Amino acid sequence: MTQIGFVGLGRMGGNMVARIRRDSDHDVVAYDRDAATVERVAAATGARGADSLEGLVGKLDAPRMVWIMVPAGAPTQDTVDELATLLEAGDLIVDGGNSKWTDDRARAAVLAERGIDYVDVGTSGGVWGLEVGYCMMVGGPGPAVTRLAPILDVLAPETKPDARDALGDRGWGHFGDSGAGHYVKMVHNGIEYGLMQAYAEGFDLFDKSEFELDNAKIAHLWNQGSVVRSWLCELAARAFELEGSDLQELSGYTADSGEGRWTIEDAIDKDVPTPVITASLYARFYSRGNGDFTHRMLAALRAQFGGHATKKSADG
């Protein structure tokens, strides 16, 4: 049995605790800023609840492991900083969120001075991870990753024994020192941007077609041996079934959580051309109305050089 503390019990964190408790005898101490969430998760999973970070640390046996699953940026940094004052040499902090890999390297260096290990786990699987498992990209010192391996094994998708033997991992991979896990996850998400954009553009063409096309049927068919079959295509089929073939009730506003930007920044630093990923990020900017002035400027220039007709805005 392995013991671990979990900080952050939202959609991802709560499901990860549930998977660990459901599929193993590992001991989990769980904490969230919302006391009602702690109570609910503890009751549903059998995890032991804590009412503070100090309380969580106090319920763990040394050497301790604490997995953080809170939003990237300040919330994660604040949590790491507070835990650093509560933990001891030999303990381990795991960041399973979407931190920037350069932040991981900085944190690992600071924590190393206290003798605390730091492991970053880029986690993919979303809300489906509870049932199918999480794809995890890991960075950190080898001995620390070995300590964490029993937890990673439970969270990861099941793999065939021959695949495990060939890869040396069980549905997760260790890629190097602290920061390597989130670096691999960052590029993963940049690729995801491009794949999603390609699907969206293709189905937009279907939506404008003169044929009465059923988008859900197309997405389902493409997953039957097509070269573009994928889990994203499965999710597209599900979305069309739930929302209708025209997705009429959905807004076109599309957010981004940062990884696409970081991928492009790193590509620029390394002179690696990433036109598809970059264009997909810019398409998200347009979806938020951020290109409105650009479009007005284009209309104004066409009118000036060619006398082309323009349309007045609704506010004009």
CORDABEL-V489770 format. One record per helix or strand of 3 or more residues. SS is the DSSP state (hx for helix, st for strand). FROM is the first residue (numbers start at 0). LEN is the number of residues. If there is no record, write none. Layout:
<<SS & FROM & LEN> <SS & FROM & LEN>>
This chain:
<<st & 2 & 5> <hx & 10 & 13> <st & 26 & 5> <hx & 34 & 11> <hx & 52 & 6> <st & 64 & 4> <hx & 73 & 13> <st & 91 & 4> <hx & 100 & 12> <st & 116 & 8> <hx & 125 & 7> <st & 134 & 5> <hx & 141 & 14> <hx & 160 & 7> <st & 171 & 3> <hx & 179 & 29> <hx & 214 & 8> <hx & 230 & 13> <hx & 258 & 11> <hx & 274 & 13> <hx & 291 & 15>>
